[in-house]
Every structure is written in structure tokens, then in C-alpha cells.
Amino acid sequence: MSDTTLSGARALTDEAAGLDAADELRAKRAAFALDDAVYLDGNSLGALPTAVPGRLADVITREWGALRIRSWGESGWWTAPERIGDRVGRLIGAAPGQVVVGDSTSVNVFKAVVGAVRIAQARGAHRDQILVDESTFPTDGYIAESAARMTGCTLRPVVAGDVPTAVGPRTAVALVNHVDYRTGRLHDLPGTTAAVHAAGALVVWDLCHSAGALPVGLDAHGVDLAVGCTYKYLNGGPGSPAYLYVANEHQPRFDSPLPGWNSHADPFAMDPAYAPADGAVRGRVGTPDILSMLALETALEVWDDVTVEAVRTKSLALTDFFLRCVGAYVPAGRVESITPAEHGRRGSQVALRCADAGEVMAELVRRGVVGDFRRPDVLRFGFTPLYTGFADVERAARVLADVLAGEPGEDGVTG
Ligand SMILES: *Cc1c(COP(=O)(O)O)cnc(C)c1O
């Protein structure tokens, strides 16, 4: 680094220290198992909350090992999907009774899209199109395509921002991502939802990259259905169960395409005829994955004294600061941010387009800055305000600049 960049770096280091000292979420970091690495991959797999191993040990040795089958009732296993669903609901603006936890996001996309098409078609009008965000995370698109074939619909990929103008009298459902997983662009949930409703259709939002990172307001904005995963910003652990939101007004007509026995009105009647339960329970399928689910429940306790609004404020400060540090340290033109600069359009990550991005990320990880690489040329950095600090952000940008400049790392090895 030149002398001027060095003094600039000192200013940014000082600024980071000040921001960390004033950060009201700073103490939350201690609730997570972390090391010296700067972990900026919580948008792919959230860090481990330290309360989880002890809780899981108790679930395994006492609830399963000693109580065995009694735990379905005595340990609250049977009702865990709704109980934990309400906990997730608080973080996405859903009043109790509308969210159920279980299965993967992929499976919940299927339930939500088919269920929403059935509701739209039962209204009488001829509706045979499903709109899908064209740059969606692939699983949503694959499943929407299959859901379209099963319901006699055609699938129309559109740019997420164009859904309000693309929706029409033939649209049954629009499946949209709240935040784009690649660019970090935040889409207009209130406006898009209103436009879809004005056309008489339903909207299914995928909240994988927004839940736990920013306020969603499902009830406030009249969202119909929503899905999301819990292993990103909600830190539930690898493959932790996803969730399904079905708004109160739609629950009586929600006709699940996977009506397993757990969603039956009286599951232990073992009735050969299916009769759906009322409420969020209708979104359940089979026996819940209790170990993962209870790990998630404990992980969510981290949120007990935190508001999503505070997390959002810090998230924007972190991404702003990262972009400034990158601007100060990285030679002009070497990377290009594809994440919107405007706060109202930004999720909780920064995606930088960069030549040789795969090798650059491998070297960053080797030097203790963990983001990820999305082909062909994107460096992705996710910011989890519960455990990421401003000094981490400054260090990440500085190490990125060193790697791009071919400067050796601390062990003297050039990457
Ligand atoms: C992470 C993510 C998924 C993951 O789906 P799984 O079924 O959990 O593998 C789906 N959709 C989006 C938009 C995601 O970001």
C-alpha cells in the first residue's frame, strides 16, 4: 500500500473501532461459536449459536434416550412445527397461527405454489399462468415449472421488478424472491403484492435471503403465501427445516398438494379419508425432523431481545461501510458492485463482479475472509449483523485489496 492508502486505512480502522463501540448488537457475537476468521457467508450457512450443542445433547440423551416415545407429548415434540413457526412468524411480521416449520424450502415452494394456484382457480376466473422471477434461485424455478405442468398452467419467467406490469387476468400466481440470492437486490414486496392483488392473482414470496436480515411485514402488506429457509440469517444449522406461511384469510381454502397425515384434522384417528386440519397445521406433511427442528428452536432464542429493525439498521451500516472500504482500498475498476447502492433496494449482502473471482475467493478464504463465489464471476459477501462487526468489514476489504494487488498474505505467500 502507498503512504496515502496507509493513512486512509488508519482512518477507516479508527472509524470501524468507533462504530463497533457504539454498536448496540455488539454483545450478540458472544452467542455464536466463531473464530478469528471474518465470516461473511451467513447468507449461505449461519454460524452456530453456542446454546445449540447443549440443547441438542439434552434432546438426544434425555428426551429421546430416556423418555423415548413419551417425548412426543411430554417434551412438546408433536406441536413443535407450529410452536417454532410462531417464533419465525415474529421475525417476518406474521401473527401467530400462520407459519409452520418443516420440510425444505424446495418442498414448501411446491406446497405454496400449487396451493396458491388452486385458490386462484377456485375463484372461478380462467387463470392458467404462473409468473416466476427469471433470475430466481434455480430450485424455485424447477419446482414452479413442475407445479405449472401439474395444474394446467404455463410458466412465464419475468424480471422480478416487472411482475407488477406482467401480471394480468390470466395470472394465477406470481412466485417472487424478496432478495435476489446472487446480486443482493431487494425487491418491492408491498408494491408488487398490491399489483398482483389488483390483477386478481396471488403472490408467493420466497424469503430465504430476507428473513432475519430485514423487516418483511407479511401481514402488514397482505401477502398471500410465503416460504423461506432457516439456515441462512436464522442460523438454524445445515438443512434445518424451512417454513410455510399461509395468511389467515387463505387457510380455509388452502388445499395442500402434499396432504400427509400430520396435516389431518385428527391424525391419530387413522382415518382412511383425508380431512384437513384448520390453521397453519394444514401445511404439515409427515413426521417432523425433531432434532433439526429443536436445534432451530434454540437458535431462534438469540432473537428474544433483538428487533429485526435494529438488525436492518446495522446491516445497512455494514454494507455501506464495506462498499466504502472497498472503494478506498481496491484499485478502481478491479471489482464492480452489482448490489444496488440504494438502501431501499439492498438486502444484507454485497456482490462484487471480479475477474478470476473463483481464485480470488479461494485466496480470501485461505487468508481468513470467508465469503463465497457464484459462477461465473461473482464474489458474494453476506453480512449477519448479529455477529459481524465493523472491524471485520474493514479487514475483509483490506485483505481483498491485498489479494487483488498480489500482495503476500501474513505467511508471505502470494495468492
Ligand atoms: C437458499 C435458497 C433455497 C434453498 O432451498 P432448499 O430446499 O433449502 O435447498 C431456495 N430458494 C432460495 C431463493 C434460496 O436462496
The ligand as a MOL file (V3000), in Angstrom:
LIG
                    3D

  0  0  0     0  0            999 V3000
M  V30 BEGIN CTAB
M  V30 COUNTS 15 15 0 0 0
M  V30 BEGIN ATOM
M  V30 1 C -31.2130 -20.9630 -0.1710 0
M  V30 2 C -32.4010 -20.8940 -1.0810 0
M  V30 3 C -33.1980 -22.0190 -1.3160 0
M  V30 4 C -32.8040 -23.3480 -0.7330 0
M  V30 5 O -33.7470 -24.3370 -0.9250 0
M  V30 6 P -33.5420 -25.7370 -0.1530 0
M  V30 7 O -34.7450 -26.5020 -0.4730 0
M  V30 8 O -33.3520 -25.4120 1.2860 0
M  V30 9 O -32.2950 -26.3550 -0.6770 0
M  V30 10 C -34.3220 -21.8750 -2.1000 0
M  V30 11 N -34.6500 -20.6750 -2.6430 0
M  V30 12 C -33.8860 -19.5830 -2.4500 0
M  V30 13 C -34.2890 -18.2790 -3.0450 0
M  V30 14 C -32.7340 -19.6640 -1.6790 0
M  V30 15 O -31.9750 -18.5830 -1.5040 0
M  V30 END ATOM
M  V30 BEGIN BOND
M  V30 1 1 1 2
M  V30 2 1 2 3
M  V30 3 2 2 14
M  V30 4 1 3 4
M  V30 5 2 3 10
M  V30 6 1 4 5
M  V30 7 1 5 6
M  V30 8 2 6 7
M  V30 9 1 6 8
M  V30 10 1 6 9
M  V30 11 1 10 11
M  V30 12 2 11 12
M  V30 13 1 12 13
M  V30 14 1 12 14
M  V30 15 1 14 15
M  V30 END BOND
M  V30 END CTAB
M  END
